[in-house]
């Protein structure tokens, strides 16, 4: 058994990868990048017909169904223990219900391209928070430089020298808060649920189930039933849930188990590129020069924050 840490912050045990697979890991890596990159376009389309909480609830329902089916096929049950479920409830809020809802609300007023770039700041937030919350995560000059460079990229994307002209501050702030929620959830999971002995699939299935319950309670309080069924937005929500939440988790689980968390996390750097291309090509969103340039700076900074110092070798024979 091996310990798996995913980009979304979950820590769980995973069985060794099988010797032979139907698809090469590079193809599955590319598929995962496309799925998560297109998620921001699907959120945008979904909010054109339904309220943000309804988009998030639908996404969670479809994603939970996919994981439930996978658990049934693999004959895995839900985790046991009141303590585990209590911590999973918090994790479900921080890693699913909250960020999914924040991004859905953000895309009411900002383009999907900007939402995808804001999502890429998660490693920056994660490094900044881990320096405070995780005593074993020590800063280095390279990582601190990456943190500063990354946030310089954020200011470039937002056009700070123009006084953020033409930018919806509320929507952008919601997207940045959504990206901040992920590393907070990751740190919480790392502190409370690491080493529980439950499989990644079991823990994630329970987490999505709890997030679905949370949105089932919240959604009726802030929304009303739609007066008509919008087919295209509904299909977008279904794709967002089955692909972007359900299938993507299974792909990521397999990738991390086969090639390790470091390579698996590299998908994070392809998401904003794909999100930007999809938004421009399919939704007709416009770009200024500062958006791709700033995104490149953000990704460079995020990559530097993930550089770990080499262990010191002993001089003893």
C-alpha positions in Angstrom: 0.0 0.0 0.0 1.2 3.6 -0.7 0.2 7.0 0.5 -1.4 9.2 -2.1 -1.7 13.0 -2.0 -3.8 14.5 -4.7 -3.8 18.1 -6.0 -7.2 18.7 -4.3 -5.5 17.9 -1.0 -6.8 14.4 -0.1 -4.4 12.0 1.5 -5.3 8.3 1.4 -3.9 4.9 0.8 -4.0 3.4 -2.7 -3.1 -0.1 -4.0 -0.1 -0.5 -6.3 -0.8 0.3 -9.9 -1.4 -2.8 -12.1 1.4 -3.8 -14.4 -0.7 -3.3 -17.5 -3.3 -0.7 -18.3 -5.6 -0.1 -21.2 -4.4 3.4 -21.8 -1.0 4.9 -21.4 -0.8 7.3 -18.4 0.1 10.1 -20.8 -3.2 9.8 -22.6 -5.0 9.7 -19.3 -3.0 12.8 -18.2 -4.1 14.6 -21.3 -7.7 13.6 -20.9 -7.7 14.8 -17.3 -6.2 18.1 -18.3 -8.9 18.6 -20.9 -11.7 17.6 -18.6 -10.6 20.0 -15.8 -9.7 22.7 -18.3 -13.2 22.6 -19.9 -14.9 22.6 -16.4 -14.8 26.4 -16.3 -16.6 26.6 -19.7 -19.2 24.1 -18.5 -19.8 26.1 -15.3 -20.3 29.3 -17.4 -22.8 27.5 -19.6 -24.6 26.0 -16.6 -25.1 29.3 -15.0 -26.8 30.6 -18.1 -29.8 28.5 -17.3 -29.6 27.8 -13.5 -28.6 29.4 -10.3 -25.1 28.9 -9.1 -26.1 26.7 -6.2 -28.2 24.6 -8.5 -25.2 24.2 -10.8 -23.1 23.1 -7.9 -25.8 20.7 -6.6 -26.2 19.1 -10.0 -22.5 18.8 -10.4 -22.2 17.0 -7.0 -25.1 14.7 -7.7 -23.7 13.5 -11.0 -20.2 13.2 -9.6 -21.4 11.2 -6.6 -23.3 8.8 -8.8 -20.2 8.1 -10.8 -18.1 7.4 -7.7 -20.9 5.3 -6.2 -20.9 3.2 -9.3 -17.1 2.8 -9.2 -17.3 1.8 -5.5 -20.0 -0.8 -6.4 -17.9 -2.3 -9.2 -14.8 -2.5 -6.9 -16.9 -3.6 -4.0 -15.7 -0.9 -1.7 -17.8 0.4 1.1 -18.0 3.8 2.8 -15.5 4.6 5.6 -16.6 3.9 9.2 -16.2 5.9 12.4 -17.9 9.0 13.7 -14.6 10.9 13.9 -13.8 10.1 10.2 -17.2 11.3 9.1 -17.0 14.5 11.2 -13.7 15.4 9.5 -15.0 14.4 6.1 -17.9 16.8 6.6 -15.5 19.7 7.0 -13.4 18.5 4.1 -16.5 18.2 1.9 -17.3 21.8 2.6 -13.8 23.2 2.1 -12.8 21.1 -0.9 -16.2 20.7 -2.7 -19.3 22.6 -1.6 -17.6 25.9 -0.9 -15.1 26.3 -3.9 -17.6 24.8 -6.4 -20.2 27.3 -5.3 -17.8 30.2 -5.3 -16.6 29.6 -8.8 -20.2 29.2 -10.0 -21.1 32.6 -8.5 -17.9 34.1 -9.8 -18.7 33.2 -13.4 -21.9 35.1 -13.3 -19.8 38.2 -13.8 -16.3 37.2 -14.9 -15.2 35.2 -18.0 -14.4 31.5 -17.7 -10.8 32.3 -18.8 -10.3 34.5 -15.7 -11.8 31.9 -13.4 -9.5 29.2 -14.8 -6.5 31.5 -14.2 -7.6 32.3 -10.6 -7.9 28.5 -10.0 -4.2 28.2 -10.9 -3.3 30.3 -7.8 -4.1 27.4 -5.5 -0.5 26.2 -5.2 0.5 29.8 -4.3 -2.1 30.0 -1.5 -1.1 26.5 -0.5 2.6 27.3 -0.1 1.9 30.5 1.9 -0.5 28.7 4.2 1.7 25.6 4.7 4.6 27.7 5.9 2.3 28.8 8.8 0.3 25.6 9.4 2.7 22.8 8.6 5.9 22.9 10.7 7.6 20.3 8.4 7.2 22.5 5.3 10.2 24.8 5.4 10.6 27.8 3.1 13.5 28.1 0.6 14.7 31.0 -1.4 13.3 29.4 -4.6 9.9 28.7 -3.1 9.6 32.2 -1.6 10.7 33.7 -4.9 8.0 31.6 -6.7 5.4 32.8 -4.2 6.3 36.5 -5.0 6.4 35.8 -8.7 3.1 34.1 -8.7 1.3 36.9 -7.0 3.0 39.4 -9.3 1.4 37.3 -12.1 -2.0 37.7 -10.5 -1.6 41.5 -10.4 -0.6 41.3 -14.1 -3.7 39.3 -15.0 -5.9 41.8 -13.1 -4.2 44.8 -14.7 -3.3 46.4 -11.4 -1.4 49.3 -13.2 -4.7 50.3 -14.8 -6.5 50.4 -11.5 -8.3 47.1 -12.3 -10.3 48.9 -14.9 -13.2 46.9 -16.4 -12.7 44.1 -13.9 -15.6 42.8 -11.8 -14.0 42.9 -8.3 -16.7 40.8 -6.6 -16.5 38.0 -9.2 -12.7 37.9 -9.2 -12.6 37.9 -5.4 -15.0 35.0 -5.3 -12.8 33.0 -7.7 -9.7 33.8 -5.7 -11.5 32.7 -2.5 -12.5 29.5 -4.3 -8.9 28.8 -5.1 -7.9 29.6 -1.5 -10.4 27.1 -0.2 -8.6 24.1 -1.7 -5.3 24.4 0.1 -7.1 25.2 3.4 -9.0 22.0 2.9 -5.8 20.1 2.0 -4.1 21.2 5.2 -7.1 20.3 7.2 -7.3 16.8 5.6 -3.5 16.3 6.0 -3.8 17.1 9.7 -6.9 15.1 10.5 -7.4 12.3 8.0 -3.9 11.2 6.9 -3.3 7.5 7.7 -6.9 6.5 8.3 -6.4 3.3 6.4 -9.4 3.9 4.1 -8.9 3.9 0.3 -8.9 7.1 -1.7 -12.0 6.0 -3.6 -13.9 5.3 -0.4 -12.9 8.6 1.3 -13.6 10.7 -1.8 -17.0 9.0 -2.4 -18.0 9.8 1.2 -16.7 13.3 0.8 -18.8 14.0 -2.3 -21.8 12.4 -0.7 -21.5 14.8 2.3 -21.0 17.8 0.0 -24.1 16.8 -1.9 -26.1 16.7 1.3 -24.8 20.1 2.3 -25.9 21.6 -1.0 -29.2 19.8 -0.9 -29.9 21.7 2.4 -28.6 25.1 1.3 -29.9 25.3 -2.3 -33.6 25.5 -1.5 -32.9 28.3 1.0 -31.4 30.6 -1.7 -33.0 29.6 -4.9 -36.4 28.7 -6.4 -37.2 25.9 -8.8 -36.6 26.9 -12.4 -39.7 27.8 -14.4 -38.4 25.8 -17.4 -35.8 23.2 -18.2 -32.8 24.7 -20.1 -31.5 21.7 -22.0 -28.0 23.0 -23.0 -27.1 24.3 -19.5 -28.5 21.0 -18.0 -26.3 19.0 -20.3 -23.3 21.2 -19.3 -24.0 20.5 -15.6 -24.3 16.7 -16.3 -21.0 16.8 -18.1 -19.4 18.9 -15.3 -20.5 16.3 -12.7 -19.9 13.0 -14.5 -16.7 14.1 -16.2 -15.2 17.0 -14.3 -16.1 15.7 -10.8 -16.6 11.9 -11.1 -14.5 10.6 -13.9 -11.7 13.1 -13.2 -11.3 11.9 -9.7 -11.0 8.3 -10.9 -8.4 9.3 -13.6 -6.4 11.3 -11.0 -6.5 8.4 -8.5 -5.1 6.1 -11.2 -2.4 8.6 -12.3 -1.2 9.3 -8.8 -1.0 5.6 -8.0 0.9 4.9 -11.2 3.3 7.8 -11.7 3.3 9.5 -8.2 1.9 12.7 -6.8 4.5 15.0 -8.3 3.8 14.1 -11.9 0.1 13.9 -11.1 0.0 17.4 -9.8 1.5 18.7 -13.1 -2.0 18.7 -14.5 -2.6 21.8 -12.5 -0.4 23.8 -14.9 -2.3 22.8 -18.0 -5.8 23.7 -16.7 -5.7 27.5 -17.2 -4.2 27.1 -20.6 -7.0 24.9 -21.7 -9.6 27.0 -19.9 -8.4 30.1 -21.7 -8.4 28.4 -25.1 -11.9 27.0 -24.6 -13.3 30.3 -23.4 -11.9 32.2 -26.3 -12.7 29.6 -29.0 -16.1 28.4 -27.9 -17.6 31.3 -25.8 -16.0 34.2 -27.7 -14.4 35.6 -24.6 -11.8 38.3 -25.3 -8.3 38.5 -24.1 -5.9 41.4 -23.5 -2.1 40.9 -23.6 -2.0 40.9 -19.8 -4.1 37.8 -19.4 -1.9 35.2 -21.1 1.3 37.0 -19.9 0.1 37.1 -16.3 -1.1 33.5 -16.5 2.4 32.4 -17.6 3.9 34.3 -14.7 1.4 32.7 -12.3 2.2 29.2 -13.5 5.9 29.8 -13.3 5.6 31.0 -9.8 3.3 28.1 -8.8 5.8 25.6 -10.3 8.7 27.2 -8.3 6.7 26.9 -5.0 6.5 23.1 -5.6 10.3 22.8 -5.8 11.5 20.8 -2.8 15.1 21.1 -1.4 17.3 18.1 -2.0 18.0 16.1 1.1 21.4 16.7 2.5 23.8 13.8 2.1 25.9 12.7 5.0 29.6 13.0 4.7 30.1 9.9 6.7 31.3 6.8 4.8 
